[in-house]
Amino acid sequence: MPDKIRILVVDDEETLQEVFSRMLSSRGYSVDIASTAREALEKVKSTKYQVCLLDVTLPDMRGTELLRLVHQMEPSMKKIMVTGDWVPHDVALAKKNGAEEFILKPLSRDDLVSAVESVLNAS
């Protein structure tokens, strides 16, 4: 499978970081983790990612604002917003700011992998 596809998971919950990393790594993806928006921005500056999964709620910035900044930095990177709360305003803002997918937690391994493969195949 895709051994060169790099994915950045941006979520402040350690348990979810581990679960997402394990789910995606088991499919052959290379996964990096960021717990804050600041850390995510540094990683995006220094590493080429094909996909970024962003939580809507982060300790230092709204995920929708981080999405806007990441999209400006790397418009070709596929972006997936992940949230535990389905808020129509966040969905609209995420789509406006460059998100290709918006998925709701909790999600199954199949849901996560399906979302990643969907955005990658849309290229």
C-alpha positions, -999 to +999 in steps of 0.1 A: +000+000+000+010+037+001+044+036+019+053+072+009+020+088+018+026+111+049-003+120+071-003+146+099-029+140+126-036+172+146-055+164+178-048+172+215-063+140+229-034+115+233-057+085+231-071+096+198-036+104+185-026+068+193-057+053+178-055+073+146-018+066+142-023+029+147-053+027+123-034+046+096+000+030+101-016-004+098-026+006+063+010+015+054+008+053+058+035+073+075+019+092+104+031+122+124+012+137+153+008+173+165-010+182+197-014+220+191-019+243+161+015+258+167+032+223+165+011+215+134+023+247+116+059+239+124+055+204+110+038+216+078+066+240+073+093+213+076+076+182+061+056+175+030+023+158+039-003+145+015-031+145+041-038+164+073-065+154+098-074+184+119-095+184+151-119+213+153-111+219+190-074+226+198-060+242+229-043+272+211-065+278+181-098+267+164-092+239+140-110+258+113-085+287+116-056+263+115-072+248+084-072+282+067-035+287+076-025+252+065-044+256+032-026+288+025+008+271+031+000+238+013-031+242-009-025+208-026-024+189+007-057+171+014-074+183+045-100+164+066-117+180+096-125+157+125-149+167+154-169+153+182-196+180+178-214+184+145-218+222+142-232+233+108-212+266+110-179+247+115-187+224+085-194+255+063-163+272+075-142+241+070-154+237+034-147+274+027-112+271+041-102+241+021-114+209+038-123+181+014-139+159+041-156+165+075-160+134+097-175+129+131-159+112+162-161+085+173-153+069+140-144+034+130-111+023+114-131+018+082-145+054+084-111+069+089-094+049+062-123+055+038-121+093+043-083+093+037-085+071+006-114+092-007-094+125-006-063+108-020-083+093-049-099+126-057-066+140-068 
